Amino acid sequence: MNETDELREHLLRLKLSRIAELYETEANRAAQVKLSYTGYLNRLVAEELLAKTDRSIQCRLKNARFP
């Protein structure tokens, strides 16, 4: 198992699925625009937070059983 596969597996086990989806693409983008590591990490964490918030809202709406 290479490092990329191992990282993806760790992220999925930690339930950081959005980061697992984006980290490679965002790493390439960060390298192109010379974004700092902190900036890169901040972008990944912000995307994960947005995804978790969206999933939470969708779950609550589903459980509310609005007509």
NURO-681466 format. One record per residue (C-alpha): x, y, z; residue number from 1; residue in one letter. Coordinates in Angstrom, 3 decimals. Layout:
X | Y | Z | NUM | A
...
//
This chain:
0.000 | 0.000 | 0.000 | 1 | M
1.461 | 3.357 | -0.991 | 2 | N
1.261 | 6.574 | 1.052 | 3 | E
-1.641 | 7.975 | -0.960 | 4 | T
-3.783 | 4.888 | -0.396 | 5 | D
-2.818 | 4.777 | 3.259 | 6 | E
-3.717 | 8.446 | 3.779 | 7 | L
-7.070 | 7.993 | 2.052 | 8 | R
-7.807 | 4.959 | 4.238 | 9 | E
-6.951 | 6.895 | 7.408 | 10 | H
-9.131 | 9.821 | 6.364 | 11 | L
-12.072 | 7.546 | 5.655 | 12 | L
-11.655 | 5.718 | 8.976 | 13 | R
-11.696 | 9.119 | 10.688 | 14 | L
-14.878 | 9.919 | 8.731 | 15 | K
-13.204 | 12.790 | 6.884 | 16 | L
-14.669 | 11.779 | 3.554 | 17 | S
-14.658 | 15.227 | 1.946 | 18 | R
-10.953 | 15.682 | 2.673 | 19 | I
-10.331 | 12.188 | 1.265 | 20 | A
-12.076 | 13.283 | -1.951 | 21 | E
-10.274 | 16.601 | -2.309 | 22 | L
-6.785 | 16.443 | -0.851 | 23 | Y
-4.933 | 15.447 | -4.030 | 24 | E
-6.690 | 18.001 | -6.229 | 25 | T
-6.258 | 20.710 | -3.612 | 26 | E
-2.573 | 19.816 | -3.159 | 27 | A
-1.998 | 20.319 | -6.878 | 28 | N
-3.899 | 23.608 | -6.821 | 29 | R
-1.996 | 24.789 | -3.751 | 30 | A
1.320 | 24.018 | -5.463 | 31 | A
0.286 | 25.962 | -8.574 | 32 | Q
-0.719 | 29.089 | -6.648 | 33 | V
2.077 | 28.656 | -4.076 | 34 | K
-0.385 | 28.390 | -1.188 | 35 | L
1.175 | 27.768 | 2.222 | 36 | S
0.702 | 24.427 | 3.938 | 37 | Y
-1.504 | 26.139 | 6.510 | 38 | T
-3.602 | 27.653 | 3.743 | 39 | G
-3.919 | 24.251 | 2.069 | 40 | Y
-4.901 | 22.580 | 5.325 | 41 | L
-7.358 | 25.367 | 6.141 | 42 | N
-9.053 | 24.897 | 2.758 | 43 | R
-9.408 | 21.145 | 3.306 | 44 | L
-10.807 | 21.534 | 6.810 | 45 | V
-13.226 | 24.257 | 5.684 | 46 | A
-14.540 | 21.965 | 2.924 | 47 | E
-14.971 | 19.112 | 5.414 | 48 | E
-16.866 | 21.408 | 7.776 | 49 | L
-19.185 | 22.543 | 4.980 | 50 | L
-19.859 | 18.946 | 3.949 | 51 | A
-20.590 | 17.842 | 7.523 | 52 | K
-22.893 | 20.829 | 8.080 | 53 | T
-24.754 | 20.071 | 4.869 | 54 | D
-25.134 | 16.379 | 5.770 | 55 | R
-26.397 | 17.350 | 9.224 | 56 | S
-29.020 | 19.707 | 7.796 | 57 | I
-30.148 | 17.119 | 5.238 | 58 | Q
-30.468 | 14.466 | 7.946 | 59 | C
-32.470 | 16.783 | 10.214 | 60 | R
-34.804 | 17.722 | 7.386 | 61 | L
-35.340 | 14.067 | 6.545 | 62 | K
-35.996 | 13.174 | 10.201 | 63 | N
-38.404 | 16.117 | 10.617 | 64 | A
-40.774 | 14.454 | 8.126 | 65 | R
-42.184 | 17.712 | 6.836 | 66 | F
-45.223 | 17.270 | 4.577 | 67 | P
//
